[in-house]
Amino acid sequence: MFFLVAMWLNNVYLLSIILMAVLLAVQVNALYHFLNKSNNEVIEFLDSIRYDDLSITYPTNKDNTAVNKLHEEFNKVMDRFKEIRLEKEADFQYMKNIIQHVGIGLITFNKKGEVQLVNAAAKKLLDITQIKHVDELGDVHPELVAMLHRLKTGGRDLLKLEMKGEITQLAIYAIELTLRGEEFKLISIQNIHNELEEKEMDAWQNLVRVLTHEIMNSVTPISSLAKTVEDELKPQLSNDQDVNSMTNDEVEDLYQAVQTIQKRSTGLIRFVQDFRSLTHVPKPKFKKVSVSELINDIMILLKKEIKQSKISLSHSTTPKNLSIQADKELIEQVLINLIKNAMQSFEDQTNRLVEVKATVSDKGRPVISVRDNGNGIDKDALEKIFIPFFTTKKQGSGIGLSLSRQIMRKHQGMLTVKSVLDEGTEFQIRF
């Protein structure tokens, strides 16, 4: 600066201007490179975060304090991202270990059928090592693949497999998920063979108790009355007379005994027929059924009984074009049974209301409900109403609701109930 001033005072203008321009250019260039270097470091830092490259370390031993401070902040951010990555990795490994060691089999696959995860329990249950596509499970059981593709969120089914000479009962449950815009399906598989055997044994024991009770109730009076008839006839056959004389009272006793034998025998036959219908539920023949037409047909069928019962029965279907894939005759049988139960739920009520309502649930599944404002069902009975031969009616076989639930299970649906004493009961069939 002093040199330029001296040259200027000595009237060396041209050289002063040239030297001034050169110095200015050098300073501007140095300033540009200084600022550009800082910008490049910021861009490099952001790119490392963008592409998840956390291996870069910025030096902090330079003479420039501002640069050292900037590099310190960069390093702090990098260290924090490394901590977050380690925490996420630890959480992932933790969840992975849980999934691999949980006792329930888990399989996930996308819409193309490509498998992302198969845990150890699933491999053991299905006797597989590793699969890349869900269709490969066709080697285990052909029906299994179709079942996995068919089941929607909340859907469940049972599958019987024979693995290494042993029968295995599997309960399969499905959930549909969406992750980063891609749809996945999570399948859980559980071996319920032992539980089913225990339940089956309990069911058989309950059934034997019911059968024993019903048969003994019929056979005991039959045996007793048969003995009475035998005692009445034996002396008449041993008096060596061609024509046996009997008083009117004796004839009446015999008549009543034979009549009772006939009634109890008829009751026993009816019981066996009811039991046979419970154990022979036909396989549904699925087709598209209009829910509105289905309910209207039932209303026509029960029109006379509804009128005689002095019941106000309303029905509605929303939307009007609601349809289901079902066996119409079997679903009619379920609805008729539920409506008749509702009609028989009243005692002294004068305002007798029964409502049949068909709607679509939040999950888009058809639901038909039958609701009444009758006496309701107490808590103890509510837990038993689906048990075969259990009934709260004076005249009833106790198989209607059990049969209805079996029909809904064969439709991959559910039959549920909720009730409040003295307020009413609501049955729902979900498809």
Order of alpha helices (4+ residues) and beta strands (2+ residues): alpha-alpha-alpha-beta-beta-alpha-alpha-beta-beta-beta-alpha-alpha-beta-alpha-alpha-beta-beta-alpha-beta-beta-alpha-alpha-beta-beta
